Amino acid sequence: MQRRRAGRAHHPVLPAAAVLTHLLLAAATVAGADEPGTPAILATVCGARQTPDPEGFDVSFVTTLEMIYQNVTRSGYGAAGSGAGNDTVFGLGQCLAYLSPTDCQLCYAQSRVKLPHCLPADGGRIYLDGCFLRYGADNFTAVATDASDTAVCRSNATGGPPAPGFAAAAAALVRNVTAAAPSARGYYYASSSPESGRAPRAYAAAQCWRSLNASACAACVASARDRVLRQCLPGAAEGYGLNAGCVVRYSTRPFYLPADAAGGGGSSTRHTVIIVIASVFSAVAVIGIAFVWTKMRSRRDHLQDDMDGSGEIIRAIAASHLSFKYQELRRATDEFNQINKLGQGGYGSVYKGVLPDGREVAVKRLFFNTRQWADQFFNEVRLVSQVQHKNLVKLLGCSVEGPESLLVYEYLCNTSLDHYLFDAFKKNALDWERRFEIILGTAEGLSYLHNASEIRIIHRDIKASNILLDERFRPKIADFGLARNFMEDQSHLSTGLAGTFGYMAPEYIVHGQLTEKADIYSYGVLVLEIITGRKNHNSVASSAEGLSLMALIWKHYNAGTLMELLDPNLREQCSEEEAVQVFHVGLLCAQASPNLRPPMWKVVEMLSGRDKVLPRPTQPPFINVKGSNAKSDGSGSTSLLSNSDKSPFSLNQLSVSGVEARESERYKSGPNSRSSERQRKRR
C-alpha cells in the first residue's frame, strides 16, 4: 500500500467544491446544445475508418484542437497538427467572417464539444451555424471538395415555400457572392439582392477556408453553389452548401448582419446577453476553470456581472486540504512526459509523478474540457473523497488553478489488471491465488460501494482497465468519473448511456435505467474474463467457432465442459471444483434478468464459501453474436435504441432471453476445502 499525503486521506470534500460542481453544471446547461442562443449543428460527418491506436490518437486529437483554439480566438481561423505515425492528427477550424469574436468563441466551443463523438474514427467534421471544425489522420487543409460535401435546406417558419420571386433573386445572388468570394479579403463575400416590389429581398454569403489558394477557393464555392441551386431552390427559404473547403449560404434573413442592424430591438439585446453568458460558460468548458475565471476577473470592470463569485470558490479550493499546485504536478510528471504515462481512459490520461519529498503519485489529466469534463472532474472529487475501503483507490487531492484540472491518486506500481490479464507473457504473474484475490477483492469493494459506504454509489464502468493492482497484486477499483450516487428512496437513475460496450448490462443499454445491477453485470463479465484470460469484447473475432466469450461459456456450461475454457496457465494451480465455482458466480452475475443477479454482498458470501449450494444461472444476454467464422443460423438481428440519448445503434443478433440452462449436478457442489482455507488466511 502506498503512503498517503499526510492529513488528507480522511477529510471530506470541501463544501466549496460541491458548490462549484452545481455552479459548473448549471453553467454548462446554459451553454448546452439544445438551449436557445447556442449555434445550431447543420451536419456532422464521421470517417468510416477507425484509427489503429485510439489512445494515442485521442491525445494528439486534444492537442491539435487546443492549438486550433488558441488561433481561432485570436483571428477566427486555426490549423494545426500533432503526433507522429498512427497518432498524427491534423485539424482545421474557422468561423465565418460575420460572427463576432464572442459568437466565434461560442461556436468553436460547441463544435469542440460535439466533434469528439466521431472518435475513434480517424477523421470527422462538423458544420455549425457560423463555424466549421475538422480533424483527420491525413493533411486535408488544402482540400476544397470531396465525397462528403453536402447541402442543407430549410423551410421558412410557416413550413411553406418562400414568397414568389424569391427563388430567382436568391439564385442570382448566390451566383454573385460565389463569383466574388475568391478575390475578396479573407475569401469572404456577403450581399443582399436589390429591393424590389416584385420579389422579397434575399441574403447570401460565401467563404472559403484560409488554407486554400484562390483557384481552389473558386472551385470550392462553384461546387457548393451548384449543389445549393440544384437541391434547395426554388422550394427552400434557406440553404447551405457545405464543402470540405468552403460554405455557401442564402436566406430570407439578414443572417450576416448584427442583430440590432437587422431590427432585433429589445429582444436582440436580451439575446446578446444570453449569448455572452453562454459564451463565457462554454469557454469554461473548453479552456479550463482557472484560465477563464482569471480572464473574467480581469474584465470585471467591463462586464460588471461577477454574479457567481467563482474567483472566491477557486481560492477556497486552492486553500483546502485537497489542493495541489499545478506546477508542482507538472514538474512531478516531467511535463507530462509520455515515458511516465501509465494509461488512458475515455476522458483523460494518467501519469506517474514523483513529488519533491519523494512520494510517488498517479496524476489523472482530464483532456475533454466539456460539460462531461466538469461532470467527470467534480464527480470524482466529490464521490471518491467520501469513501474509504482497502479495495478502492485513494484520492489524495486535485489541482484547479492551472490551465487544466488534475486529479491526484495513490500510485499503484502494477498498473491495471488488463496489462497483465491480456498479455501472453505478463499473465504468468497472475496465478490462481492472485486471480481469486482480485475477483474477491473487487467484489468486496463493490459491495462496499453499493451497501456499506455513507452514500450508495454505482461505479458504471467496471472493467479490467479500471482495476488497479498494488505491489502484491491486490485489487483497487479506480476511475469514478462515471459513477453516480443513489438516494435511499430511489429505485433507479435514468441517465445518458455511458460505460464500455461488452461490460454494459442489457437493461441499461435499452432503457438507460441505472441500478447497482448494472455494476453486477459488469463484474460478472470481468470474472469470466479473469478466469478464461480472454477479452469479452473481441472474443467473436478471435474464436475459431465465431462465438462470443459469453456464448462459449454458456455452451460449455450446458455441456459440463467448462474446464476446457479455463486459462491454460491455471490448470495445474486449482481444482476443478474451485474453477467451476468461479465460473458459476460469474454466470450468476451476468444473467440477462437484473432481478436474478445476486447483490454484491451475496457474491462475497458465495466466493467466501458460506453458500453451500449455488442457484442455477439463466442464459446470459448477447450470446447470439456471430462472427465471420460462424455459419449463419438464419436468425434475425435486433436493433436497440437508448431512450436516454435517442441514439440508435445496432447490436447484431443480440439475445436478451432468460431461458434457463440445463445444469449438470457437478455444478451444485459447494466450495471445497482449498477455497475455505484461503478465506481463513485472508481473514
C-alpha positions as CSV (number, residue, x, y, z in Angstrom):
1,M,0.0,0.0,0.0
2,Q,1.4,3.4,-1.0
3,R,2.0,6.2,1.5
4,R,-0.8,8.8,1.8
5,R,-0.4,12.6,1.7
6,A,-0.3,13.5,5.4
7,G,-3.5,14.8,6.9
8,R,-5.6,14.4,3.7
9,A,-7.0,11.0,3.3
10,H,-9.8,11.0,5.7
11,H,-11.1,14.6,5.3
12,P,-14.4,15.1,3.5
13,V,-14.5,17.2,0.3
14,L,-14.5,20.9,0.9
15,P,-18.1,22.3,0.7
16,A,-16.9,24.9,-1.8
17,A,-16.1,22.1,-4.2
18,A,-19.7,20.9,-4.1
19,V,-21.0,24.4,-4.7
20,L,-18.6,24.7,-7.6
21,T,-19.9,21.4,-9.0
22,H,-23.5,22.8,-9.1
23,L,-22.3,26.1,-10.5
24,L,-20.4,24.5,-13.4
25,L,-23.2,22.0,-14.3
26,A,-25.8,24.8,-14.3
27,A,-23.5,26.9,-16.4
28,A,-23.0,24.0,-18.8
29,T,-26.7,23.7,-19.1
30,V,-27.0,27.3,-20.1
31,A,-24.5,26.6,-22.9
32,G,-25.9,23.2,-23.8
33,A,-26.6,22.2,-27.4
34,D,-30.3,22.2,-27.1
35,E,-30.6,25.6,-25.4
36,P,-31.6,28.9,-27.1
37,G,-28.7,31.1,-28.0
38,T,-26.3,28.3,-29.0
39,P,-25.3,27.7,-32.6
40,A,-27.3,25.0,-34.4
41,I,-25.5,21.9,-35.8
42,L,-26.0,21.7,-39.6
43,A,-24.2,18.5,-40.3
44,T,-21.7,16.1,-38.8
45,V,-19.7,13.6,-40.9
46,C,-17.5,10.9,-39.2
47,G,-15.0,8.9,-41.1
48,A,-15.6,5.3,-42.0
49,R,-12.1,4.1,-40.8
50,Q,-11.1,3.7,-37.2
51,T,-7.6,4.7,-36.0
52,P,-5.4,1.7,-35.2
53,D,-4.2,3.4,-32.0
54,P,-7.2,5.1,-30.4
55,E,-5.4,6.0,-27.1
56,G,-2.5,7.8,-28.8
57,F,-4.8,9.3,-31.4
58,D,-7.0,10.8,-28.7
59,V,-4.1,12.6,-27.1
60,S,-3.0,14.1,-30.4
61,F,-6.6,15.0,-31.2
62,V,-6.9,17.0,-28.0
63,T,-3.5,18.7,-28.5
64,T,-4.4,19.7,-32.1
65,L,-7.8,21.1,-31.1
66,E,-6.3,23.1,-28.3
67,M,-3.7,24.6,-30.7
68,I,-6.5,25.5,-33.1
69,Y,-8.5,27.1,-30.3
70,Q,-5.6,29.5,-29.5
71,N,-5.7,30.7,-33.1
72,V,-9.4,30.8,-33.6
73,T,-9.9,33.0,-30.5
74,R,-7.4,35.5,-32.0
75,S,-8.2,35.5,-35.7
76,G,-11.3,33.3,-36.3
77,Y,-9.1,30.6,-38.1
78,G,-6.7,28.0,-37.0
79,A,-5.0,24.9,-38.5
80,A,-2.6,22.6,-36.7
81,G,-1.2,19.1,-36.5
82,S,0.4,17.0,-33.8
83,G,1.6,13.5,-33.2
84,A,3.5,11.0,-35.3
85,G,2.8,7.9,-37.3
86,N,-0.6,6.4,-36.5
87,D,-1.1,9.1,-33.8
88,T,-0.9,12.0,-36.2
89,V,-3.9,14.3,-36.2
90,F,-4.4,17.3,-38.4
91,G,-7.1,19.9,-37.6
92,L,-8.8,23.0,-39.0
93,G,-11.3,25.3,-37.5
94,Q,-12.8,28.5,-38.9
95,C,-15.5,30.9,-38.0
96,L,-17.4,32.7,-40.8
97,A,-16.4,36.3,-41.0
98,Y,-19.8,37.7,-40.0
99,L,-19.5,36.2,-36.5
100,S,-18.4,38.5,-33.6
101,P,-15.4,37.3,-31.5
102,T,-17.8,36.3,-28.8
103,D,-20.1,34.3,-31.1
104,C,-17.0,32.7,-32.7
105,Q,-15.8,31.6,-29.3
106,L,-19.2,30.1,-28.5
107,C,-19.4,28.4,-31.9
108,Y,-16.0,26.8,-31.6
109,A,-16.7,25.7,-28.1
110,Q,-19.8,24.0,-29.2
111,S,-18.1,22.3,-32.2
112,R,-15.3,21.1,-29.9
113,V,-17.8,19.5,-27.6
114,K,-19.6,17.6,-30.3
115,L,-16.8,16.6,-32.7
116,P,-15.2,14.0,-30.3
117,H,-18.4,11.9,-30.8
118,C,-16.7,10.8,-34.1
119,L,-13.8,9.2,-32.2
120,P,-12.3,6.6,-32.7
121,A,-12.9,7.3,-36.4
122,D,-9.7,8.7,-37.9
123,G,-11.5,11.7,-39.3
124,G,-14.5,13.8,-38.8
125,R,-16.0,17.2,-39.5
126,I,-18.8,19.3,-38.1
127,Y,-20.6,22.3,-39.6
128,L,-22.4,24.7,-37.2
129,D,-24.4,27.8,-38.0
130,G,-21.4,30.1,-38.3
131,C,-18.3,27.8,-37.9
132,F,-16.5,24.7,-39.1
133,L,-14.2,22.2,-37.4
134,R,-12.5,19.2,-38.8
135,Y,-9.8,16.6,-37.9
136,G,-8.2,13.8,-39.7
137,A,-5.2,11.5,-39.9
138,D,-4.1,12.9,-43.3
139,N,-3.4,16.6,-44.1
140,F,-6.6,17.8,-45.6
141,T,-6.1,21.5,-45.2
142,A,-5.7,22.2,-48.9
143,V,-8.7,20.0,-50.0
144,A,-11.5,22.1,-51.5
145,T,-14.1,19.4,-52.3
146,D,-14.6,15.7,-51.5
147,A,-17.2,13.0,-51.4
148,S,-18.6,14.2,-48.1
149,D,-19.7,17.6,-49.4
150,T,-23.4,18.1,-48.9
151,A,-26.3,20.6,-48.8
152,V,-28.8,21.5,-46.0
153,C,-32.1,23.1,-47.0
154,R,-34.6,24.7,-44.6
155,S,-38.2,25.9,-45.0
156,N,-39.5,29.1,-43.6
157,A,-41.2,29.4,-40.2
158,T,-44.6,28.5,-41.7
159,G,-43.3,25.5,-43.4
160,G,-44.4,26.6,-46.8
161,P,-42.4,27.7,-49.9
162,P,-40.8,31.2,-50.0
163,A,-42.7,34.1,-51.5
164,P,-43.0,34.3,-55.3
165,G,-39.9,35.7,-56.9
166,F,-37.6,34.8,-54.0
167,A,-36.0,31.8,-55.7
168,A,-34.9,33.8,-58.7
169,A,-33.5,36.6,-56.6
170,A,-31.7,34.1,-54.3
171,A,-30.2,32.2,-57.2
172,A,-28.8,35.3,-58.8
173,L,-27.4,36.5,-55.5
174,V,-25.7,33.1,-54.8
175,R,-24.0,33.3,-58.2
176,N,-22.8,36.8,-57.4
177,V,-21.3,36.1,-54.0
178,T,-19.6,32.9,-55.1
179,A,-18.0,34.7,-58.0
180,A,-16.7,37.5,-55.8
181,A,-15.5,35.4,-52.8
182,P,-12.2,34.0,-54.3
183,S,-10.9,37.5,-54.8
184,A,-12.3,39.1,-51.7
185,R,-10.5,39.7,-48.4
186,G,-10.3,36.5,-46.4
187,Y,-12.2,34.7,-49.2
188,Y,-15.4,36.1,-47.8
189,Y,-18.2,38.0,-49.5
190,A,-21.8,38.7,-48.4
191,S,-24.5,40.7,-50.1
192,S,-28.2,41.1,-50.5
193,S,-30.5,41.3,-53.5
194,P,-31.8,44.7,-54.6
195,E,-35.0,45.9,-53.1
196,S,-37.9,45.3,-55.4
197,G,-41.6,45.5,-55.1
198,R,-41.9,42.3,-57.2
199,A,-39.6,40.0,-55.2
200,P,-38.6,39.7,-51.5
201,R,-35.0,40.5,-50.6
202,A,-32.6,37.6,-50.4
203,Y,-29.3,37.5,-48.4
204,A,-26.3,35.3,-49.2
205,A,-22.6,34.8,-48.2
206,A,-19.8,32.6,-49.4
207,Q,-16.5,31.9,-47.6
208,C,-13.5,29.6,-48.2
209,W,-11.1,28.4,-45.5
210,R,-7.9,30.4,-45.4
211,S,-5.9,27.3,-46.0
212,L,-6.9,27.3,-49.7
213,N,-5.5,29.3,-52.5
214,A,-7.6,31.4,-54.8
215,S,-8.1,28.8,-57.5
216,A,-9.1,26.1,-55.0
217,C,-11.5,28.6,-53.4
218,A,-13.1,29.3,-56.8
219,A,-13.6,25.6,-57.4
220,C,-15.0,25.0,-53.9
221,V,-17.6,27.8,-54.0
222,A,-18.6,26.9,-57.5
223,S,-19.3,23.3,-56.4
224,A,-21.2,24.4,-53.3
225,R,-23.2,26.9,-55.4
226,D,-24.3,24.3,-57.9
227,R,-25.4,22.0,-55.1
228,V,-27.4,24.6,-53.3
229,L,-29.1,25.8,-56.5
230,R,-29.9,22.2,-57.5
231,Q,-31.1,20.9,-54.2
232,C,-32.5,23.8,-52.2
233,L,-34.1,26.2,-54.7
234,P,-36.8,27.0,-55.5
235,G,-38.6,25.4,-52.6
236,A,-36.4,26.2,-49.5
237,A,-36.2,29.6,-47.8
238,E,-32.7,28.9,-46.6
239,G,-29.9,26.8,-48.0
240,Y,-26.3,25.8,-47.1
241,G,-23.7,24.4,-49.4
242,L,-21.3,22.6,-47.0
243,N,-18.0,21.6,-48.7
244,A,-14.6,20.5,-47.4
245,G,-13.1,23.9,-48.1
246,C,-16.0,26.4,-48.0
247,V,-19.5,27.3,-47.1
248,V,-22.2,29.0,-49.3
249,R,-25.4,30.2,-47.7
250,Y,-28.5,32.1,-48.7
251,S,-31.6,33.0,-46.6
252,T,-34.6,35.2,-46.3
253,R,-33.0,36.7,-43.2
254,P,-30.0,39.1,-42.9
255,F,-28.0,36.4,-41.1
256,Y,-24.7,38.1,-41.6
257,L,-25.7,41.5,-40.1
258,P,-25.6,42.2,-36.3
259,A,-28.9,41.7,-34.5
260,D,-29.5,45.4,-33.9
261,A,-28.8,46.2,-37.6
262,A,-31.4,43.5,-38.5
263,G,-34.1,45.2,-36.5
264,G,-33.9,43.0,-33.4
265,G,-34.8,45.8,-30.9
266,G,-35.1,45.0,-27.3
267,S,-35.3,41.2,-27.8
268,S,-31.9,41.3,-29.6
269,T,-30.4,42.9,-26.5
270,R,-31.7,40.0,-24.4
271,H,-30.4,37.6,-27.0
272,T,-27.0,39.2,-26.9
273,V,-26.9,38.9,-23.1
274,I,-27.8,35.2,-23.3
275,I,-25.1,34.6,-25.9
276,V,-22.4,36.4,-23.8
277,I,-23.3,34.4,-20.7
278,A,-23.4,31.1,-22.7
279,S,-20.1,32.1,-24.4
280,V,-18.4,32.6,-21.0
281,F,-19.5,29.3,-19.7
282,S,-18.7,27.5,-23.0
283,A,-15.2,28.9,-22.6
284,V,-15.1,27.4,-19.1
285,A,-15.9,24.0,-20.7
286,V,-13.2,24.4,-23.3
287,I,-10.1,26.0,-21.7
288,G,-10.4,25.2,-18.0
289,I,-11.8,26.7,-14.9
290,A,-8.9,28.8,-13.7
291,F,-8.0,30.3,-17.0
292,V,-11.5,31.6,-17.8
293,W,-12.2,32.9,-14.4
294,T,-8.9,34.7,-14.3
295,K,-10.0,36.4,-17.5
296,M,-13.4,37.2,-16.0
297,R,-11.7,38.8,-13.0
298,S,-9.5,40.9,-15.3
299,R,-12.6,42.1,-17.2
300,R,-14.8,42.7,-14.2
301,D,-14.8,46.5,-14.8
302,H,-16.3,45.9,-18.2
303,L,-18.7,43.0,-17.5
304,Q,-19.8,44.3,-14.1
305,D,-21.5,41.0,-13.6
306,D,-19.4,38.7,-11.4
307,M,-22.6,37.1,-10.2
308,D,-21.2,33.6,-9.4
309,G,-18.4,34.6,-7.1
310,S,-16.3,32.0,-8.9
311,G,-13.0,33.6,-8.0
312,E,-13.6,33.1,-4.3
313,I,-14.6,29.5,-4.9
314,I,-11.4,28.7,-6.7
315,R,-9.3,30.4,-4.0
316,A,-11.2,28.4,-1.4
317,I,-10.4,25.1,-3.1
318,A,-6.8,26.2,-3.5
319,A,-6.5,26.7,0.2
320,S,-8.1,23.3,1.1
321,H,-6.6,20.0,2.1
322,L,-7.3,18.6,-1.4
323,S,-5.3,21.2,-3.2
324,F,-2.1,20.6,-5.2
325,K,-0.2,23.2,-7.2
326,Y,-0.5,22.7,-10.9
327,Q,3.2,23.5,-11.5
328,E,4.2,21.0,-8.7
329,L,2.3,18.2,-10.5
330,R,3.6,19.3,-13.9
331,R,7.2,19.0,-12.7
332,A,6.4,15.8,-10.8
333,T,5.4,14.1,-14.1
334,D,8.3,15.7,-16.1
335,E,6.0,17.9,-18.1
336,F,3.6,15.0,-18.6
337,N,6.3,13.1,-20.4
338,Q,5.0,10.1,-22.4
339,I,7.6,7.9,-20.6
340,N,5.6,8.5,-17.4
341,K,2.2,7.7,-18.9
342,L,0.5,4.8,-17.1
343,G,-2.6,4.6,-19.2
344,Q,-5.6,6.3,-20.7
345,G,-9.3,6.2,-20.3
346,G,-12.2,7.8,-22.2
347,Y,-11.7,11.2,-20.6
348,G,-8.1,11.5,-19.6
349,S,-4.6,10.2,-19.3
350,V,-2.8,9.0,-16.1
351,Y,0.9,9.8,-15.4
352,K,3.3,8.7,-12.8
353,G,4.7,11.5,-10.7
354,V,7.3,11.9,-8.0
355,L,6.7,14.8,-5.6
356,P,9.5,16.8,-4.2
357,D,9.5,14.8,-1.0
358,G,10.0,11.6,-3.0
359,R,6.4,10.3,-2.8
360,E,5.0,8.6,-5.9
361,V,1.6,9.6,-7.1
362,A,-0.7,9.0,-10.1
363,V,-1.9,12.2,-11.8
364,K,-5.0,12.0,-13.9
365,R,-5.0,14.7,-16.6
366,L,-8.6,15.3,-18.0
367,F,-8.5,16.2,-21.6
368,F,-12.1,16.7,-22.8
369,N,-12.8,20.2,-21.5
370,T,-16.6,20.0,-21.9
371,R,-19.6,19.6,-19.7
372,Q,-18.7,16.0,-19.4
373,W,-15.3,17.1,-18.2
374,A,-16.9,19.2,-15.4
375,D,-19.0,16.1,-14.5
376,Q,-16.0,13.8,-14.6
377,F,-13.7,16.0,-12.5
378,F,-16.0,17.1,-9.7
379,N,-17.8,13.8,-9.6
380,E,-14.6,12.0,-8.8
381,V,-13.6,14.6,-6.2
382,R,-17.0,14.5,-4.6
383,L,-17.5,10.8,-4.5
384,V,-14.0,9.3,-4.0
385,S,-13.2,11.7,-1.2
386,Q,-16.2,10.3,0.7
387,V,-15.4,6.6,0.5
388,Q,-12.5,4.7,2.2
389,H,-12.0,1.0,1.6
390,K,-9.0,-1.3,1.1
391,N,-10.2,-2.2,-2.4
392,L,-10.9,1.4,-3.6
393,V,-8.1,3.6,-4.9
394,K,-7.4,6.6,-2.6
395,L,-7.8,10.2,-3.9
396,L,-5.1,12.3,-2.5
397,G,-6.2,15.7,-3.9
398,C,-6.6,17.8,-7.1
399,S,-5.4,20.9,-8.8
400,V,-7.8,23.5,-10.1
401,E,-5.6,26.5,-10.5
402,G,-3.7,25.8,-13.7
403,P,-4.8,25.7,-17.4
404,E,-6.3,22.2,-16.9
405,S,-7.6,20.3,-13.9
406,L,-5.8,17.3,-12.4
407,L,-6.7,14.5,-10.0
408,V,-4.0,13.0,-7.8
409,Y,-4.3,9.4,-6.6
410,E,-2.1,7.0,-4.8
411,Y,0.3,5.3,-7.1
412,L,0.0,1.5,-7.6
413,C,3.1,0.0,-9.1
414,N,1.5,-2.8,-11.0
415,T,-0.9,-0.5,-13.0
416,S,-4.1,-2.1,-14.1
417,L,-5.4,-5.7,-14.5
418,D,-5.7,-5.6,-18.3
419,H,-2.0,-5.0,-18.7
420,Y,-1.4,-8.5,-17.2
421,L,-4.5,-10.4,-17.9
422,F,-4.5,-10.0,-21.7
423,D,-0.7,-10.2,-22.2
424,A,0.6,-13.6,-23.1
425,F,3.8,-13.2,-21.1
426,K,2.7,-10.9,-18.2
427,K,-0.3,-13.1,-17.4
428,N,2.1,-15.6,-15.9
429,A,2.3,-13.3,-12.9
430,L,-1.4,-13.9,-12.2
431,D,-1.5,-17.3,-10.7
432,W,-4.8,-18.8,-9.3
433,E,-4.3,-17.3,-5.8
434,R,-3.8,-13.8,-7.2
435,R,-6.7,-14.1,-9.6
436,F,-9.0,-15.3,-6.9
437,E,-7.9,-12.5,-4.6
438,I,-8.6,-10.0,-7.4
439,I,-12.1,-11.5,-8.0
440,L,-12.9,-11.5,-4.3
441,G,-11.4,-8.1,-3.5
442,T,-13.2,-6.4,-6.4
443,A,-16.5,-8.0,-5.1
444,E,-15.8,-6.6,-1.6
445,G,-15.1,-3.1,-3.0
446,L,-18.3,-3.1,-5.0
447,S,-20.3,-4.4,-2.0
448,Y,-18.9,-1.5,0.0
449,L,-20.0,1.0,-2.7
450,H,-23.4,-0.5,-3.1
451,N,-24.3,-1.1,0.6
452,A,-21.7,-0.2,3.2
453,S,-20.5,3.3,2.3
454,E,-22.2,6.5,3.6
455,I,-23.5,7.1,0.1
456,R,-24.8,4.5,-2.2
457,I,-22.6,4.5,-5.3
458,I,-22.8,2.8,-8.7
459,H,-19.5,2.8,-10.5
460,R,-20.8,2.4,-14.1
461,D,-17.5,1.3,-15.7
462,I,-16.3,-1.9,-14.0
463,K,-13.7,-3.5,-16.4
464,A,-10.2,-4.8,-16.3
465,S,-8.5,-1.5,-17.1
466,N,-10.3,0.1,-14.1
467,I,-9.0,-2.5,-11.6
468,L,-5.6,-1.3,-10.4
469,L,-3.1,-3.6,-8.7
470,D,-0.7,-2.8,-5.8
471,E,2.7,-4.3,-5.2
472,R,1.2,-7.6,-4.0
473,F,-1.4,-7.6,-6.9
474,R,-4.2,-6.7,-4.5
475,P,-7.1,-5.0,-6.4
476,K,-8.3,-1.5,-6.1
477,I,-11.3,-0.1,-8.1
478,A,-10.4,3.1,-9.9
479,D,-11.9,5.8,-12.2
480,F,-15.1,7.1,-10.6
481,G,-15.7,9.7,-13.3
482,L,-18.9,8.0,-14.5
483,A,-20.0,6.9,-11.0
484,R,-23.4,8.0,-9.7
485,N,-24.8,8.0,-6.2
486,F,-28.4,7.0,-5.2
487,M,-30.7,8.4,-2.6
488,E,-32.1,5.8,-0.2
489,D,-35.6,6.0,-1.8
490,Q,-34.5,5.8,-5.4
491,S,-35.1,2.6,-7.3
492,H,-33.0,3.6,-10.3
493,L,-31.5,6.5,-12.2
494,S,-32.3,7.5,-15.7
495,T,-29.0,8.6,-17.3
496,G,-27.3,9.1,-20.6
497,L,-25.6,5.9,-21.8
498,A,-22.0,5.8,-20.5
499,G,-19.6,3.0,-20.0
500,T,-17.8,0.4,-22.1
501,F,-19.6,-1.9,-24.5
502,G,-19.0,-5.5,-23.7
503,Y,-19.5,-4.7,-20.0
504,M,-22.8,-2.9,-20.1
505,A,-26.0,-4.6,-18.9
506,P,-28.8,-5.0,-21.4
507,E,-31.4,-3.2,-19.4
508,Y,-29.1,-0.2,-19.2
509,I,-28.3,-0.2,-22.9
510,V,-32.0,-0.5,-23.9
511,H,-33.7,1.7,-21.3
512,G,-31.0,3.9,-19.8
513,Q,-32.1,2.9,-16.3
514,L,-29.2,2.6,-14.0
515,T,-29.2,0.4,-10.8
516,E,-26.4,-1.4,-8.9
517,K,-27.4,-4.4,-11.0
518,A,-25.5,-2.8,-14.0
519,D,-22.3,-3.0,-11.9
520,I,-23.1,-6.6,-11.0
521,Y,-23.4,-7.5,-14.7
522,S,-20.1,-5.8,-15.5
523,Y,-18.5,-7.6,-12.6
524,G,-19.8,-10.9,-13.9
525,V,-18.2,-10.3,-17.3
526,L,-15.0,-9.3,-15.6
527,V,-14.9,-12.5,-13.6
528,L,-15.3,-14.6,-16.7
529,E,-12.5,-12.7,-18.4
530,I,-10.2,-13.3,-15.4
531,I,-10.8,-17.0,-15.2
532,T,-10.5,-17.6,-19.0
533,G,-7.8,-15.0,-19.7
534,R,-9.8,-13.8,-22.7
535,K,-11.3,-10.4,-23.6
536,N,-15.1,-10.3,-24.0
537,H,-15.4,-7.5,-26.5
538,N,-13.2,-9.1,-29.2
539,S,-13.9,-12.7,-28.5
540,V,-16.1,-13.2,-31.6
541,A,-13.2,-12.3,-33.9
542,S,-10.7,-14.5,-32.0
543,S,-12.9,-17.5,-31.7
544,A,-12.5,-20.4,-34.1
545,E,-16.2,-21.1,-33.8
546,G,-17.2,-17.5,-34.4
547,L,-18.8,-17.3,-30.9
548,S,-18.6,-14.6,-28.3
549,L,-17.0,-15.4,-24.9
550,M,-20.4,-15.5,-23.3
551,A,-21.7,-17.9,-25.9
552,L,-18.7,-20.2,-25.5
553,I,-19.1,-20.2,-21.7
554,W,-22.8,-20.9,-21.9
555,K,-22.3,-23.7,-24.4
556,H,-19.7,-25.4,-22.3
557,Y,-21.7,-24.8,-19.1
558,N,-24.6,-26.7,-20.6
559,A,-22.2,-29.5,-21.8
560,G,-20.5,-29.7,-18.4
561,T,-17.1,-28.9,-20.0
562,L,-16.3,-25.6,-18.5
563,M,-12.7,-26.6,-17.7
564,E,-11.9,-26.5,-21.4
565,L,-12.2,-22.7,-21.2
566,L,-10.1,-22.3,-18.1
567,D,-6.9,-20.3,-18.8
568,P,-4.3,-22.9,-19.6
569,N,-1.9,-21.2,-17.2
570,L,-4.2,-22.1,-14.3
571,R,-4.9,-25.8,-14.9
572,E,-2.3,-27.1,-12.6
573,Q,-3.0,-24.5,-9.9
574,C,-6.6,-25.1,-8.9
575,S,-9.1,-27.9,-8.6
576,E,-12.0,-28.4,-11.0
577,E,-14.4,-27.6,-8.2
578,E,-12.7,-24.2,-7.4
579,A,-12.7,-23.2,-11.1
580,V,-16.3,-24.2,-11.7
581,Q,-17.4,-22.3,-8.6
582,V,-15.9,-19.1,-10.0
583,F,-17.4,-19.7,-13.5
584,H,-20.7,-20.3,-11.7
585,V,-20.6,-17.0,-9.8
586,G,-19.6,-15.1,-13.0
587,L,-22.6,-16.6,-14.8
588,L,-25.0,-15.7,-12.0
589,C,-23.8,-12.1,-12.1
590,A,-24.1,-11.9,-15.9
591,Q,-27.6,-13.1,-16.2
592,A,-29.9,-11.3,-18.6
593,S,-32.5,-10.5,-16.0
594,P,-31.3,-7.9,-13.4
595,N,-33.6,-9.3,-10.8
596,L,-31.8,-12.7,-10.9
597,R,-28.3,-11.3,-10.4
598,P,-27.2,-11.6,-6.8
599,P,-26.3,-8.5,-4.8
600,M,-22.6,-8.0,-4.3
601,W,-22.7,-8.8,-0.6
602,K,-24.2,-12.2,-1.6
603,V,-21.4,-12.6,-4.2
604,V,-18.9,-12.1,-1.5
605,E,-20.5,-14.8,0.5
606,M,-20.6,-17.2,-2.4
607,L,-16.9,-16.7,-3.1
608,S,-16.0,-16.9,0.6
609,G,-17.6,-20.4,0.8
610,R,-20.5,-19.6,3.0
611,D,-23.1,-20.7,0.4
612,K,-23.1,-24.5,0.1
613,V,-25.3,-24.7,-3.0
614,L,-25.4,-22.0,-5.6
615,P,-28.6,-21.3,-7.7
616,R,-28.6,-22.3,-11.3
617,P,-27.8,-19.4,-13.7
618,T,-30.1,-18.5,-16.5
619,Q,-28.9,-17.6,-20.0
620,P,-26.8,-14.5,-20.3
621,P,-27.6,-11.9,-22.9
622,F,-25.7,-11.2,-26.2
623,I,-24.8,-14.8,-26.8
624,N,-26.1,-15.0,-30.3
625,V,-23.5,-12.7,-31.7
626,K,-22.0,-14.5,-34.8
627,G,-18.6,-13.7,-36.2
628,S,-17.3,-14.2,-39.7
629,N,-16.1,-17.7,-38.9
630,A,-19.5,-18.9,-37.9
631,K,-22.2,-20.3,-40.1
632,S,-25.5,-18.3,-40.2
633,D,-28.3,-19.8,-38.3
634,G,-30.9,-17.7,-40.1
635,S,-31.8,-15.7,-37.1
636,G,-32.6,-12.1,-37.4
637,S,-31.0,-9.1,-35.9
638,T,-32.1,-6.8,-33.1
639,S,-31.8,-3.0,-33.2
640,L,-31.7,-1.4,-29.8
641,L,-32.4,2.2,-29.0
642,S,-31.3,4.1,-25.9
643,N,-34.2,6.1,-24.6
644,S,-31.8,8.3,-22.7
645,D,-29.8,9.6,-25.6
646,K,-32.2,8.8,-28.5
647,S,-29.2,7.5,-30.4
648,P,-29.8,4.3,-32.4
649,F,-27.1,1.7,-32.6
650,S,-27.1,-1.8,-33.8
651,L,-26.0,-4.8,-31.8
652,N,-26.1,-7.6,-34.4
653,Q,-28.1,-10.7,-33.4
654,L,-28.3,-10.0,-29.7
655,S,-30.5,-12.1,-27.5
656,V,-31.7,-11.0,-24.0
657,S,-33.8,-14.0,-23.3
658,G,-33.8,-15.6,-19.9
659,V,-34.0,-19.3,-20.9
660,E,-32.9,-21.4,-18.0
661,A,-30.0,-23.7,-18.7
662,R,-29.8,-27.4,-18.2
663,E,-27.4,-27.9,-15.4
664,S,-25.1,-30.8,-14.6
665,E,-25.2,-32.0,-11.0
666,R,-21.5,-31.3,-10.6
667,Y,-22.2,-27.5,-10.6
668,K,-24.4,-27.8,-7.5
669,S,-21.4,-28.7,-5.3
670,G,-20.3,-26.3,-2.6
671,P,-16.9,-24.8,-2.2
672,N,-14.0,-27.1,-1.5
673,S,-11.6,-27.1,1.4
674,R,-8.9,-25.2,-0.5
675,S,-11.1,-22.1,-1.0
676,S,-12.3,-22.3,2.6
677,E,-8.7,-22.4,3.7
678,R,-7.9,-19.4,1.5
679,Q,-10.6,-17.4,3.2
680,R,-9.3,-18.2,6.7
681,K,-5.9,-17.0,5.6
682,R,-7.4,-13.7,4.3
683,R,-9.3,-13.1,7.5
